[in-house]
Each structure stands twice: as structure tokens, then as C-alpha cells.
Amino acid sequence: MTNELNDCSFAVSPEAVASIHDEGIVILHLGNGHFFSCNGTGAHIWQAIERHLSLEAIAAEISSAFQIALTTARQHTVRFLDELELNALIQREAAS
């Protein structure tokens, strides 16, 4: 993902449902039946996606919540968003 992400927000795919637990999150893709599990950071990012936040807003939240550098938070967030998008669990929305 590159700069085009700065101009969009994200939404949960209609094919995805999630269950958040103390240890993290489990996501089910209803269309293909695949399960995905993530840690607490992944759950935090998922909740930000549910709020339709941009990459930069999500990275800022992760940086603050986990006391890590913004550049590090952005790198990890980009990787996670890439994986979610690759598995059709999220979709991009154009900036309004």
C-alpha cells in the first residue's frame, strides 16, 4: 500500500463478521468460511476500521495506545490492512 491509502478510509466487508475477546479478535469470512485470528492490536485496528478511519488516523491511535513511534505504527497498520484487504475482509472507501 502506498500514498493512495492516505486518501481513503476503510470499511468492513459485508462478508465479514468479527468477535472481539480479551486476547484479540476472530474474524469469519462468510463467503468462504475462512477464520482469521489476531491479537489485541489487530482488534484495535479492526475497531478503527468499523469507525471508517483513515490509515493515518488508525496509525495515530495505535501509536498512542501502544506507546510506539508513529512510523512503526503506520508500518504495522499498513501490513495488517494489506492482509485484511487481500482476504476480502475490508474494502477501501474514497475520501469524502
C-alpha positions in Angstrom: 0.0 0.0 0.0 1.3 3.4 -0.8 0.2 7.0 -0.7 -3.2 6.2 -2.2 -4.2 4.9 1.3 -3.8 8.4 2.7 -6.9 9.5 0.7 -9.2 6.7 1.8 -10.8 5.2 4.8 -11.8 1.6 5.3 -15.0 -0.4 5.9 -15.7 -3.9 7.0 -16.7 -6.1 4.1 -20.3 -7.2 4.2 -18.9 -10.8 4.0 -17.0 -10.4 7.3 -18.1 -10.8 10.9 -15.9 -10.4 14.0 -15.9 -11.4 17.6 -13.6 -9.4 19.9 -12.2 -11.1 23.0 -9.7 -10.3 25.8 -7.0 -12.0 23.8 -7.8 -10.3 20.4 -10.3 -10.9 17.6 -11.6 -13.7 15.5 -12.9 -12.8 12.0 -15.1 -15.0 9.8 -15.4 -14.5 6.1 -19.0 -15.6 5.5 -18.5 -16.2 1.8 -15.7 -18.8 2.0 -15.9 -19.9 5.7 -12.3 -18.9 6.5 -11.5 -17.9 10.0 -8.8 -15.4 10.9 -7.5 -14.6 14.4 -5.5 -11.6 15.6 -4.0 -10.2 18.8 -5.2 -7.1 20.7 -3.5 -4.7 18.3 -5.4 -6.3 15.4 -8.7 -6.0 17.4 -7.9 -2.3 18.0 -7.3 -1.7 14.2 -10.5 -3.6 13.4 -12.5 -1.4 15.7 -10.9 1.7 13.9 -12.0 0.2 10.6 -15.5 -0.2 11.9 -15.4 3.6 12.5 -14.3 4.2 8.9 -11.0 5.8 9.9 -8.2 6.6 7.5 -4.8 4.9 7.6 -3.2 8.0 9.3 -5.9 8.1 12.0 -5.6 4.4 12.7 -1.8 4.6 12.9 -2.1 7.6 15.3 -4.4 5.6 17.5 -2.1 2.6 17.5 0.9 4.8 18.2 -0.8 6.4 21.2 -2.4 3.3 22.6 0.7 1.1 22.5 3.3 3.8 23.1 5.2 3.2 19.8 6.6 5.5 17.2 4.1 6.7 14.6 6.2 5.4 11.8 6.3 2.0 13.4 2.6 2.0 14.0 2.0 3.1 10.4 4.2 0.3 9.0 2.4 -2.4 11.1 -1.0 -0.9 10.3 -0.3 -0.9 6.5 0.7 -4.6 6.7 -2.4 -5.5 8.7 -4.7 -3.6 6.3 -3.0 -5.2 3.3 -3.7 -8.7 4.8 -7.3 -7.8 5.6 -7.8 -6.4 2.1 -6.1 -9.4 0.4 -8.5 -11.7 2.3 -11.6 -9.6 1.3 -12.3 -8.7 4.9 -12.2 -4.9 4.4 -12.7 -2.6 1.5 -11.5 0.9 0.7 -13.7 3.9 0.7 -13.0 7.1 -1.2 -12.3 10.2 0.9 -15.4 12.3 1.3 
